Amino acid sequence: MPETVAEILNAYRAGDATPADIVARSFARIRTHDDPALFISLRDEKDVVAEAQALARGNPQLSPLYGIPVAVKDNIDVVGLPTTAACPAFLYSPSKDATAVARLRAAGALILGKTNLDQFATGLVGVRTPYGTGRNLFDEKLIPGGSSTGSALVVGAGIAPLSLGTDTAGSGRVPAAYSNIVGLKPSLGLVSTTGVVPACRTLDCVSIFALTVDDAMTALNVIAGADAADPYCRPRELGEFGPMPDGIKLGVPSAAQRVFFGDKISAGAYDAALAKLSDLGASLIEIDMEPFYETARLLYDGPWVAERYLAAKTLIDSAPESLHPVTRQIIAGGARVTAADAFKAFYRLEALRRVRDRTFGVIDALALPTVPTIYTVEQVLAEPIELNSRLGTYTNFVNLLDLCGLAVPASMQGDGTPFGITLLALAGADAMLAAIGRQFHRASGLPLGALKTSAAGLIRSRFTPRRSR
């Protein structure tokens, strides 16, 4: 069964499948999976099949995502489907696709629907939504992660090989770890956010979920590029996506600075992941993590929550009861931030960015746990803010420090749940992270998502970097 983008395209070229076949399989899997909290809105199957049949009259060799089913997080505009950001009172009908979605369609992708999320992309847990909590693919008692919950679950369940999420504080990495899939957080500005409901506009980026690193980079190659409508867009060359570089130097926290909140299973899984990276030829260099942890605390303790307030201000002022109570509590705090608070934080962040530069003067990338632990839905509902904050330990600082990131599966733990690591580097090093992550993921031999197909031995896709628009 072709599961990855590369395998599906090969099946099309060989005449072993058609886009209509793959679309029909996607909808059949939606019915079999039977989780009403995956999608907020879903296109009619007949319409997508008809679109697939029309597409089949074209040439699959010309379109990098020809006939590939894709799901889109419901804070990203898709023409013909409402945008809600998981808040029914916020609902509107967009007049055009978000830039990233338009580029997916132009490359031959077929949009299935809009996926569930933590409301206004505020949360890493996946339970702050009126549309229900999506089921964790490995243990239904556990949270699925967020905020891009449905987008991760759809890929992990094999419903679509690709999906779009967003990532401001870890929303494109945390649910990837919990679904045993790849979560690619591009360099800030590499992908346009035109048509994306803002969370923190200065930090937001469109992220990609995929079963393999190759597939994620194929999608990034399609959606990256300049956009005159987005003043925060900063097009860069993606660079060559080749083998893992020799002599790569990876920064890791010392044992004393590793944070797992008492989760010895995850701590052991991280040790094993570092050993695997060492076996692959990486040099592990201990670095001081405290400046990164301090930066992470700035995100919600500092003025950036005012950006979230600005994005939802009209609704908070007119109908505050329409927001999820935890989301409302967090976002409303942004109204109390002063200009003095903001400048104080900006000054401190600039100093921390100098520390970042010195750190990356001696390493090529960081290799960190994606999340320190996992909690049950019941635990998070009982203590929603503190437990959510813990999950951002290794993610909240990334966009503030202008880093790119790649979350990849590392192992299956003794309790049957997946553990993943995230590779982080200075902006513009997306292709280098992909080279490391691909080699590491293949060496893991893990199944792809919750499927039975293994990551080991996958045929390398025909990925050809192109010049940025």
N, C-alpha and C positions, 0 to 999 in steps of 0.2 A: 504494500500500500504506500503510495507516495504521500509523505507527510510534510516535508520541508518545502520551501519555495523552490529550491534547486531541483528536488525530486519531482515536484509537480510539473515544472517547466520541461524537464527531460521526458516525462510521460506524455506531455502534449506533443513534443517534437517527434516522439516515437510513434505517435498515433494510438497510444494505449489509454488515453483519457481525453475528454473534452472539458472545456470550462463549465459547461452545463452539468457534466457528471460530478465535478468537484463541488460546485455550488449545491447540488442536490444532496451530496454527502454532508456538507456543512449543516444544512437544515435538518437532515436526519439525525445528526449528532446533537443538535440543539434539543430536539424532541427526546432523544434517548437520555441525555444528561439531565433534563427535566429540573433545571434550576431557574425559577422565575426571576431571580435577582441578578442574573447575568446582564440582561439588556434592559434599558429603559424604553427604547423604541427599536423595533425590528422591521425591516422592510418585508414586503410581501414576497414569498418565495417565487411566485410566478413572475413577478417583475424582475427579480435578479436573474432567474433562469433565462428570461427573454433577453436581458442585457448580455448574458453570457453567450447565448446563441448568436446574437448580432456581432459580438466580438470575434466569434470563431470564423467569421468571414475574412478576418484580417490575417496578418502573418505573425505568429508567435515569436519569430526570430527578431522582430523589430521592437518588441515591447518588453522591458525588463521585468515587469510584474503582470504579464499577460495572463488573464484569467485567474489571478490570485485573490481568494476571498480575504477581506480585511475588515476588522471591527474598529470602531472609533469611539474614544472616550466622549461622554456626553457633556463636555465643556468645549468641544471643538465643532465648528459649524459644518453641517452636511446638508446641502440643498435637498428638500423633500422630507426632512425629518426635523422635529423640533429640537432646540437646544434648551436644556433645563438646568445644567450644572447640579443635578439632583435636588432641585428646589422647584416644585410645581408652580409656585407663585412667580418665579423668575422666567418661565417659559416664553420663548419667542420663536418665530419661524424665520430662519436666515434666508436672505435673498441670493446668496452665493456661497460656494464652498470656501472653507478655510484654505489658505494657500497650500498647506501641506496636503490636504485632501484633494485639491484640484490637481496637484502633481502626481498623486497616487493614481487618480483616474486616468490622467494623460499617459501614464505608463502601463495601463491595462488592468489595474486593480478593480475589483468588484466589491463595493461596500455592502456589508450585511446589515449593519445597524449601529446603534449608539449604546455604549456600555455604561453600567452603573459605576458610581464613584462616591467617595466621601464628599459630602456637600461642599460646593465651591472649592473643591480640591484642597480642603483643609482637614488633614488627618492622614495618618499612616496605617490605620487599622481596618478600614473597610466596613465599619458598622454605623457611621454617621450619615445615614441616608434613609429617606422615607420609602425607598423602593425595595427594602429588604436587604439582608446580609447574604452575600454570595457564599456558597459553601466552599470551605477549604478543600482542595482536591485530595488531601491525604488524611485528614482527620476533621470531621465536621464540627467537633467541639472547638477547634482552634480558629482564630481570626484568619481571614484570607489576605489581609494587608491592604493598604491603600496608598494614596487615594485612587489610583488607577485600577481599582479592584476588578471590575468586569473585564477590562482589556487583558489583564494577566490571566485570569481564569479561562477566558475563551481560547487563548493560545495553549495554555497548559493542558486543557481538555481535548485539544486537537480539533476544535471547531473551526478555527482559522489559523493559518500558519504565521500570520502577522497581525498586529494591531497597533494603534496609536494611543499613547497616553500623554500625560504631561508630568513634568518633574520640576518642582520648586524647592522641595526640601527632602526629597527621597521617594516621591510618589511613583517614579518609574523604575525604582530599584527594589524597594521593600516587597511589593507584591510579586515581583519576579522571583525573589529568593523563596518565598513561600509556595510558589507554583512550580519551582524547579525549571525555570526557563531563563532566557537571556533578557536583560533589561539594559538598553543602551540610552544613556543620557548624553546627548551631544554637547559640544562646546557651546556656550551661550552665544546666541545670535547666528549659529550655523544654519538653523532651520527657522523660517519665519513663524511668528506667532500671530499673524493676521488671521482673524477669525477664531481666536481662542479667547474664552472668557478669562479675564485676568485674575490671578491670585495675587502675586507680587510681580507687577509688570517688568520691573528691572531685573528679576531673577528667573522668570518663567522660561521653560523651554518645552518643546514637543519631544516626547520620548518614543522609543520603539520597543515593542515586545516581540520576540521571535523564539523559535525552537533552537536556532543555531546562531552563532556569531556571523557566519557568512550571510545568512538571510537578513539579519539586522543591518549589516553594512550595505547590502543590496538596496534595502529600503532607504537607508540614509543617503545613499548615492542619488536616489530619485528625488527626495524631498528637500535636500539641502540646496541653498543658493540664495542669491540676493532677492530682495523684495522691497521695492520703493515705498510700499504702503506700510512697512514696519521700520520705524526709526531705530529700533534696537537690533536690527538684522546686521550681522557682521560676517559677510561671506568669506570663507577661507578655502584654500585648497585642501581636499581630504588627504592627499598624499597616497603613497603606495601602500597597499594592504598585502604585505608579503609574509614570509615566515617570521617566527619569533626571533627578534634580534639576539645575537650572541652577547653574552656578558651583561645582560640587563640587570640593573640595580633596583631592587624593590625595597622601599621603606616599610618597616613594620614597627608597631609599638613594642616597647619592652614588656616583659611579663608583668611587671608591676603596674603598667598603664593600660593593660587590656581590660576592657569593661564587658562583663557578661551578666551582671546582676545575679550572680549565683548559679548561672546555668553551666554546669560542668560539662554537659554533653556538647554544647556549642563550643565551649573553650577547647575541648579535645578535638572537635572537628576542624577548628581553625588551625591548631597545631599540625594536624594531618595535611591540611591544604598547603601550609607553608612548606612542609617536607616535600610535597609533590612539586611545588614551584622550584624548590632547590634541586630536585632530581631532574627537572627540565632545563637546568643550567642557570637559573636566576641566582644572583647574590642577594642575600637578605641583610639589610642594614637597619639597625634599631635607630629610631628617631624619637624626638620629644613630641608626644601627641598633645600635650596640654594646650598649645596655641590653637590647635584644630578644635579641641573640645570647647575652648573659650569662644571661638568663632561660632560654633554650633549653638551655644547658649544665646548669642546675640540675636539669632533669627527671630525667636518668639519673645525674648525678654527685651529686645531692642525695638527700633522704630519701624521695622519692616512690616509688622502687623498692621500698621496704618495703611499700607498699600491694599491689604485685604479689605480693610474698612472702606476705603475709597471705592473699590470695585463693587461692593454690595451696599453702599451707603443709602441709596434711594429706597431699597427694600427694607433695610433695617429701620430707617426713619418712618416709613409708611406702614409697614406690616411686620414688625419684629417677630410676632408669633409664628410667622410662616417659615422661619428658619429652624433647623434642628437646634435644640437648646444648647448643646455643647458648642456647635459651630457659632451660634450667636454670642455665646459668652466669650469665645476667643476673639472673634472679629470685632465685637463692640469695644474691646480693650484698646483697639487702634485709635478710637476717638479721643483718648486721653493723652496721646503722645504729643509732646511739644516740639517746636523747632529746635529748642536747646537740647532736648533728648536726642533728636535726630543727629545733630552735628557732633555731639559727644560720641555717639556710636560710629559715625562716619570716620572720625579721627582715629578711634581705636581700631576700626577695621583696616584702615590704611596701614597702621603699624603692624597688624597681624599679616597683612599681605606681604610686607617686607620679610617677615619670618618665613612665610610660604616660599618666597624666592630663595632665601638662604637654604631652606630644606631641600628644594628641588635643584639646588646647585650640586648636591652630592648624590641624588637618586634620580632615576628616570620616572618612577611611578610609585604610588602607594598600593599596597595589597592589604585590604582590611576586611573584616567580617562585613557582610551587607547589613545584617541586623545582629544585635547581641543575644537575642532570645526570641521567644514567641509566647503569646498568652492566649488563654481561652476567650471566647466571646463573653462568657459570664464575667471573667475577671476585668475585661476592658469596660464593660457596661457599669461595673461597680466602681471602677477607678479610671475614668476615661482620659483625663488630661495627663496625669503622671505617667501612666503606662505608655501612652502614645509618645510622650516626650522621650522616654527611654529608647524607643525604637529608632529615633532620629540621631542617636549617638554618633554613628558613623556616616550619616547622610546630610545632616542639617548645615554643615559648613561648606559643602561642595560648591554651590553656586555663588555664595558670598565670596569665596576665594577664586572664582572663575576657573574651575577645574572641569574637565570632562570625565565621564565615568562609564564603566561597563560592569554590570553585575552578571556573574556567571555561576551556574551550579557547581558545587564542589563535591558533595557527598550526600548519601542518605544516612541519617543518624539511626542509632539503635532503636529509637521509638517510632521509626518509619516515616519521619518527616525530613524534608530536604534542608541542607545547609548550603549557603552560597557565600562567595567572596565578591568584593568589588575592587576593581582596579581603577585608580585615579591618577590623572596627570594634568599638566598645565594645558590650558586651552590650546587647541590646534593639534593635539597629539592623539586624536580619535583613532587614526589608523594604527598607530603603535599599540594602543590598548587592545584593539581588535586582534592584532597578531599574537599578542600574549594570551588573550582570553580564548582565542580559537584553539591554540595548542593545549592550554590547560583543560578546556572543556572536553576535548577529544580524549585526552589522557585519563579523564575521570571515568570513562566508560559508562556513564550514567544513562538511564533512559531519558528520552526527551519529554519533558513535562511529566504528565501522568500516563504517557503512552508506553508501549513496549519497545519502540524503536530506540536503539542505542546511539549515543553521541560518538562512540568510537568508530573509526573507519569510514565516516561519511565522506563522500566524494566532494572534493573542493569545487565550489560553484565557479562559474566563469565570471568572476567579478573584475571589471575593468574600471579603474578610477577615471572620472571625467573632470574636465575643468569646471570650476564653480561658475554659476551664472553671474 
